[in-house]
Amino acid sequence: MVKNPPFKLAFLGPKYWPTWLGVLILYALSWLPFFIQIQLGKAIGLLVHRFAKKRKKIAQVNIQLCFPDMPADQQAQLVLKNMQQTGIAIFESGMAWWWPQWRVRRHFGGIKGFEHIETIQKTGKGVLLLVPHMLHLEMAGRMMGITQQGIGFYRPHNNALMEFLMTRGRLRSNEYLIGKRDVKGLLKALKDTKLCYYLPDQDYGRKRAEFVPFFAVQDAATTTGTILFASSQYCETVSFMSKRDDSGQYYLEIVPMPRDFPSGDDKQDVTLVNQAIETAVLNAPEQYMWLHRRFKTRPNPKSPSFYK
């Protein structure tokens, strides 16, 4: 459990000076008007589109695989918009970590379906919230914290200073955080009727995974870790959708999973998880993290990579 990370004197050493410089610049920029930050983010995104060819290629491949019937010009436009959203996400992290509550509330468009969480918790159960990797995820989490603070299940950052700063920022909207290897910690939080975030939509390898459809890809490696938590007698599962509209408002929605989830059939259950993620992605496809190599694990290990 991470609740109050300590500051270490080692963070002041030369090793971390480049990190401090980048963080201080982002902190200063976070106080600019929202519209200006969005425009700066789009500009950075255009640079990513122009020069980060490897990342751009990953997004292109993912979009081609997921939407094979989409005309090529529309695919290219979606890739461009996605790169712009990637640039914006840098600024959204600063907003989420450092903005005062009054400024966050100014851009909170509201939440639909929160009654599903309330109903579950009134029965004495915790809530497993299935969250897709949207590029504005940091801000969506901060917005969710306005309504109810949750428990973040996350991968610690490799840079110790960034881990400290990121954790402090996320604790503005979470009660505490749990490292991704602390399975018992998350199960305990669910038993304690907490609202727990879980992100099931990346390729974590073939261990504890099923190959099921994700958009047009019929054999996407999908973690069964979701089912480990969802099967707990102490929780029920709902999915999460979020988007930022053109006016700068963030909208959230809670959607219940089917009544028979989980059913005991892992393949069927993770298929339902992927379908929930698909619905959330289609809500704002340009704002999804297409930069991840979602289909790097093939059913046949000898099959060529999609990303070469």
Disulfide bonds with the S-S distance in Angstrom:
none
